């Protein structure tokens, strides 16, 4: 399982071993599938970012991400960086999650992907705030195989009321002063 928080900050290397940047953010398409990686190097004198399409990522390990070629890096204007984890126009980080009946389940702090399935979101890590994270741990919401009832809007993620029952507490991911 891939977590966005583990990918952010990874060095991005060409297959030749040359470094081209670090992972600054993750980009999504209009269906909220993983579509690319935003690099930390901005384009000088322009409000634009360097982006690598996810299909051009050769491998993504715990310590480094490899891409095919320098030519695969494209320039995307900041205004066209629509759906991302935390830098685009619409951001998943800190987006509130509600049931269709109006119950707030928490705010998104991380996103999960299956390594084998590739690009589709399979779950979210949610927080109820710092104190709840310290005392109880964060919550994980894993989606069913076909989450057709999930709505990801500009300002909120809306799920069916039955999803409240599938929330899990992750006691191992408690926030402490040591690891933030």
N, C-alpha and C positions, 0 to 999 in steps of 0.2 A: 504494500500500500504506500502510495506517495502522499506526503503532506506538503502543502505549499510552504509552511514555515521552515521545513527542512531544506527546501530548494532555494529559498531566498538567500542571497549572499554567496552562493556557490561560484567558484571561478568557471568561466566559459573558455574552453580551449578548442582550437582547430585540431584535426586529427594529426597534424604535423607537430603539435605541441606548443604552438604559438598562442599566447593568451590574447583574447579579444575583449574581455571585460568580465563583469560579474552579473549574476541574475539580480535585477532590481525589482522585477515584478513579473506576474504571469498574466497573459492576455487571454480573453475568452471571445468566442464568436457569438452570433446573435442567438444561438441555442444554448449558450452557457457551457459549451464544450471547450476544453483547453485548445487554444489555437496558436499560441506563441509565447516567446520569452522576451521580456523587455530588458535590455542591457543597461548597465549603470552609466555608460558614456553617452552624454547628450551631444547633439550636433551643434557645433559652435555657431554663434550668431543667429540661431534659429530655435524656435520652441518646438523641437522635434527630438525623437528618441530613436535609437538603433534597436531593431526588432529582428528576431529569428523565428521563422515559422516552425511550429512544433514538429512537422514532418522532416525538417532538416536537422533535428537533434538525433545524433547517432546513439548516445547513451547518456543516462543521468544516474550517476551513482551517489553514494553518501558524501563524497569529497570533491567531485568535479562533474561538469557537464561537457560533453564533446559534441561539436557540430561539424557538418561536412566540409564547408568551404567558406572562405571570406566573402565570396560572391553571394552567399545565402543571406547575408545581413542586409536588411532593407531599412530605409528611413521612413518613419511615420510621424506626421505632424501631431503635436500634442492634442489638438482638438479632435483628431481622428482616432485617438486611443480611447475607445468608448468603454468597453467592459474589461476591468482588470481587478486584481485582488486589492490594491491599495493606492494606485496613482492615477487611474483613468477618470473619465467623466462619471461613470457608474462604478462604484466600488463595492466588493463583497465584504471587505473587512469592516467590522462594526455594524453591519447591516442587521437590523432587528428581524427576528423570526417570530411570526404569529401563526396561530391556528386560524382556520376560517371562522371559528366562533369568537375570535377576538382575544384569545389567551396568548400572552407574550411568553415564548419559550426561552428567550435569551438573545444575545448578539453573537454574530459569527466572529470567531477568532482564528479559525483554520479551516482548510478545505481538504478533503481526502479524494484520491483517485486510485483506481486499481492499476497496478503495473501492467497486467496482461490486457485489460480492457482498453487501456490507453487514455482517451481524452475525456471521458464522461465523468462528471462529479458523482461520487457514490455516497458522500456524507459530509457533515459539517461538525466542527467543534464549537460549542456554544459556551458563553460565559454569562453569569448573572451579576458580574461585578467582582472586584478584587476580593472583598471580604468573603463572598460565597465561594470563590475559587480556593481561597486559603482553607476555609472550614470544611467544605464539602467536595471540592474538586470540580473540574469542568464537566459539561455534559457533551455527549456525542449523539448525533442524530444520523443514523445510517438510513439511506433511502432504499425503498424496495427496488426490484429489478427494473420496472418501468414506471418512473415517477411522473406520470402524466398529469397528476393532480397538483403538482408543485408549481407555484407561480413565482418567478423571480422578477420582481419589478424594479423600478429605479430606486425606490426607497425602502423596500421590505421584501422579505421572502415569506410567502404564505403557503402553509401546508394544511392538509386535512387534520381534523381534531384527533383522529386515531393515531397520529404520529407522536402525540404526547406520551402514549403508552410505550413507545419503542425507544425513548430517551434512555441513555445509559450514563451513569456517573463514572468518570474516569479518575479514580482515586490516585493513580500514579502520576497524574499531571497536575497535582496541586501546585499552586503558585507559592513560592517561598521567597524570602529575601535573597537567597543564594543564587538562584538562576533566573529570577525575574518573572 
